[in-house]
Amino acid sequence: MIRNHYEPEHEQFRDAFRRFLEQEVVPHSARFREQGMIDREVYRKAGEAGFLLYWADETYGGSGLQDFRYDQLMYEEVTHALETSMWMGALNRNSPPYIAKFGTEEQKRHYLPKLTSGEMICGIAMTEPDAGSDIAGFKTRADRRADGTWVLNGQKTYISFGLTAELFVVAAKTDPDNPRALGLFLVERSMPGFRNGRKLEKLGYHSQDTAELFFDNIELSPLHVIGDPLRGFDYMRLGLAEERLGSAAQSLPFAVEAIRLAVEFTTGRKAFGKRIADFQNTKFKLAELQTEVYATQAFLDHCVRLFNAGQLDPETAAACKLKATEVQARAVDECLQLHGSAGYMQEYPICQLYADSRIARIFAGTSEVMKIVLAKKLVG
Ligand SMILES: Cc1cc2nc3c(=O)[nH]c(=O)nc-3n(C[C@H](O)[C@H](O)[C@H](O)COP(=O)(O)OP(=O)(O)OC[C@H]3O[C@@H](n4cnc5c(N)ncnc54)[C@H](O)[C@@H]3O)c2cc1C
C-alpha cells in the first residue's frame, strides 16, 4: 500500500535519526540491556541533535515543528533497529506538553530549554500501588500552606525513566474533601524528600528503567505547580489523548516488523519438503495480518494528521490506541508462532518484540479503559 504520509523533510529527519541510533545506541545495546537502562548521556546527545522537544518554540530551544509525524517516524526507526526501549516519543509527548500547554511563562523558560537540550529529561508519575486506572483513587497528596507553597507526600510506581529522569510531572490530590480535585506538580530529583524505591524488573523493555518514587514532605513553590491545582483531571484528559496517540504510534511498527521477520524466516526454512511460507496457513496468516496493518496504519496516520490540526478528540485517540495495540499483539503472537521454537529464543528478534509488546495493552490506559472512554461517548 502506498503510504503518502511523510514529506521529504521527514525522510531527511529519519535518516539523521537512523544514523544517531546506529552510532549512539545499537553498538551499546547489549550493555544497556544488562544494566537495565540506556546511558543518560544518550539523551543528552539526542537533545543536542534536535530529537528532543523539536516541537517547542524556538524561544525555548526547539524548532517549533508542530508535527507529530516526527515522533511517529522515530518510533518506526527504533522498532526497525530493535532498540524499542529508546522511548523518544514518551520523552517528547507524555509530560513536557503539560508545561508547554498549561504552564506559566516562567515555568516554560525555566524547564523547556533544559528538556529540549537533554540537560533534563522528564517522566510522568501518575500510577500508584493502589490506583492505576482509577485516577480518583490516588493517595498522593499536595497540601497548600498559608503562604501559597505546597507540601507533597506520597508514592508512585511503575514510573518510566524513574531512575534516569531529573524531573517528573506528578499527579496529586489537592483537596481532601473533593475527590475530583487533582493537581499536577513539577518535582525535581534534587529536591529534599525525593527518593527512589526499587528498580523494577520487567518481562520486556529491558533497557527501559522503571522504578518506584517516594515523596516525603517535598516543599514546592508556585514555580512547581502546573496551571490550576484543582483542574488536573481536565489537563490529563487532553494530555492522555496525546500519550495514547504516542502509544499507538509506538505499537503499530511492531506489527510491521513482526510481519517482515516472519516473511524472512518462513521463506528461509523448510518442513515436509516445502518452505514454511508455502503452507496455506502461513500465507493466510500473513495476508490477514498485513490487511490489519494496512487498515490500522491508515487510521493511525489519519489520527496523527487530526492531532496536527488540533482536532484529535480523546475518544478517537483511545480507539486508535486500542486498535493499534491489539493488532500489535496479534501480529507478534502469530508471527512468533510461524517461527516455531526459534521464535521463543532470545537470539531471534521476534522474541524481543513479543516480550516488549505485552505492556502496550496495559500502559497509557488499559484496553478496557480505552473501551470505557469510547463507550461513554457512545452510550453515556
Ligand atoms: C513498563 C511500564 C511503564 C509504565 N510507565 C508509567 C509511567 O511512566 N507513569 C505512570 O504513571 N504509570 C506508568 N505505568 C503504569 C501503567 O500506566 C498502569 O499500570 C496502568 O495504567 C494500569 O494500572 P494498574 O496496573 O493499576 O491496573 P488496574 O487499574 O489495577 O487494573 C487491573 C485490571 O483491571 C481492569 N480494570 C480496571 N478498572 C476497570 C473497569 N472500570 N472496568 C473494567 N476493567 C477494569 C484493567 O483494565 C486491568 O485489566 C507503567 C507500567 C509499566 C508496566
Ligand as a Chemical Component Dictionary entry (heavy atoms), coordinates in Angstrom:
data_LIG
# 
_chem_comp.id                   LIG 
_chem_comp.type                 NON-POLYMER 
_chem_comp.pdbx_formal_charge   0 
_chem_comp.three_letter_code    LIG 
# 
loop_
_chem_comp_atom.comp_id 
_chem_comp_atom.atom_id 
_chem_comp_atom.alt_atom_id 
_chem_comp_atom.type_symbol 
_chem_comp_atom.charge 
_chem_comp_atom.model_Cartn_x 
_chem_comp_atom.model_Cartn_y 
_chem_comp_atom.model_Cartn_z 
_chem_comp_atom.pdbx_ordinal 
LIG C1  C1  C 0 6.747   -0.711 31.681 1  
LIG C2  C2  C 0 5.726   0.184  32.326 2  
LIG C3  C3  C 0 5.868   1.558  32.230 3  
LIG C4  C4  C 0 4.943   2.391  32.852 4  
LIG N1  N1  N 0 5.179   3.742  32.836 5  
LIG C5  C5  C 0 4.384   4.549  33.590 6  
LIG C6  C6  C 0 4.708   5.924  33.751 7  
LIG O1  O1  O 0 5.701   6.432  33.209 8  
LIG N2  N2  N 0 3.900   6.692  34.513 9  
LIG C7  C7  C 0 2.797   6.182  35.136 10 
LIG O2  O2  O 0 2.113   6.943  35.815 11 
LIG N3  N3  N 0 2.471   4.877  35.017 12 
LIG C8  C8  C 0 3.237   4.049  34.272 13 
LIG N4  N4  N 0 2.942   2.715  34.160 14 
LIG C9  C9  C 0 1.758   2.194  34.843 15 
LIG C10 C10 C 0 0.577   1.878  33.923 16 
LIG O3  O3  O 0 0.171   3.018  33.203 17 
LIG C11 C11 C 0 -0.561  1.334  34.803 18 
LIG O4  O4  O 0 -0.078  0.138  35.400 19 
LIG C12 C12 C 0 -1.823  1.082  34.012 20 
LIG O5  O5  O 0 -2.490  2.308  33.763 21 
LIG C13 C13 C 0 -2.804  0.124  34.695 22 
LIG O6  O6  O 0 -2.973  0.420  36.050 23 
LIG P1  P1  P 0 -2.870  -0.748 37.155 24 
LIG O7  O7  O 0 -1.626  -1.530 36.912 25 
LIG O8  O8  O 0 -3.068  -0.139 38.482 26 
LIG O9  O9  O 0 -4.082  -1.729 36.819 27 
LIG P2  P2  P 0 -5.537  -1.659 37.455 28 
LIG O10 O10 O 0 -6.122  -0.317 37.262 29 
LIG O11 O11 O 0 -5.487  -2.211 38.835 30 
LIG O12 O12 O 0 -6.300  -2.692 36.518 31 
LIG C14 C14 C 0 -6.187  -4.125 36.647 32 
LIG C15 C15 C 0 -7.112  -4.750 35.597 33 
LIG O13 O13 O 0 -8.474  -4.354 35.859 34 
LIG C16 C16 C 0 -9.016  -3.738 34.708 35 
LIG N5  N5  N 0 -9.935  -2.671 35.106 36 
LIG C17 C17 C 0 -9.691  -1.614 35.935 37 
LIG N6  N6  N 0 -10.750 -0.824 36.022 38 
LIG C18 C18 C 0 -11.717 -1.382 35.240 39 
LIG C19 C19 C 0 -13.070 -1.045 34.914 40 
LIG N7  N7  N 0 -13.647 0.061  35.401 41 
LIG N8  N8  N 0 -13.739 -1.848 34.074 42 
LIG C20 C20 C 0 -13.170 -2.954 33.546 43 
LIG N9  N9  N 0 -11.903 -3.332 33.820 44 
LIG C21 C21 C 0 -11.184 -2.552 34.645 45 
LIG C22 C22 C 0 -7.836  -3.182 33.936 46 
LIG O14 O14 O 0 -8.162  -2.984 32.582 47 
LIG C23 C23 C 0 -6.811  -4.289 34.162 48 
LIG O15 O15 O 0 -7.032  -5.328 33.249 49 
LIG C24 C24 C 0 3.826   1.850  33.527 50 
LIG C25 C25 C 0 3.665   0.455  33.593 51 
LIG C26 C26 C 0 4.623   -0.360 33.032 52 
LIG C27 C27 C 0 4.471   -1.838 33.209 53 
# 
loop_
_chem_comp_bond.comp_id 
_chem_comp_bond.atom_id_1 
_chem_comp_bond.atom_id_2 
_chem_comp_bond.value_order 
_chem_comp_bond.pdbx_ordinal 
LIG C1  C2  SING 1  
LIG C2  C3  SING 2  
LIG C2  C26 DOUB 3  
LIG C3  C4  DOUB 4  
LIG C4  N1  SING 5  
LIG C4  C24 SING 6  
LIG N1  C5  DOUB 7  
LIG C5  C6  SING 8  
LIG C5  C8  SING 9  
LIG C6  O1  DOUB 10 
LIG C6  N2  SING 11 
LIG N2  C7  SING 12 
LIG C7  O2  DOUB 13 
LIG C7  N3  SING 14 
LIG N3  C8  DOUB 15 
LIG C8  N4  SING 16 
LIG N4  C9  SING 17 
LIG N4  C24 SING 18 
LIG C9  C10 SING 19 
LIG C10 O3  SING 20 
LIG C10 C11 SING 21 
LIG C11 O4  SING 22 
LIG C11 C12 SING 23 
LIG C12 O5  SING 24 
LIG C12 C13 SING 25 
LIG C13 O6  SING 26 
LIG O6  P1  SING 27 
LIG P1  O7  DOUB 28 
LIG P1  O8  SING 29 
LIG P1  O9  SING 30 
LIG O9  P2  SING 31 
LIG P2  O10 DOUB 32 
LIG P2  O11 SING 33 
LIG P2  O12 SING 34 
LIG O12 C14 SING 35 
LIG C14 C15 SING 36 
LIG C15 O13 SING 37 
LIG C15 C23 SING 38 
LIG O13 C16 SING 39 
LIG C16 N5  SING 40 
LIG C16 C22 SING 41 
LIG N5  C17 SING 42 
LIG N5  C21 SING 43 
LIG C17 N6  DOUB 44 
LIG N6  C18 SING 45 
LIG C18 C19 SING 46 
LIG C18 C21 DOUB 47 
LIG C19 N7  SING 48 
LIG C19 N8  DOUB 49 
LIG N8  C20 SING 50 
LIG C20 N9  DOUB 51 
LIG N9  C21 SING 52 
LIG C22 O14 SING 53 
LIG C22 C23 SING 54 
LIG C23 O15 SING 55 
LIG C24 C25 DOUB 56 
LIG C25 C26 SING 57 
LIG C26 C27 SING 58 
# 
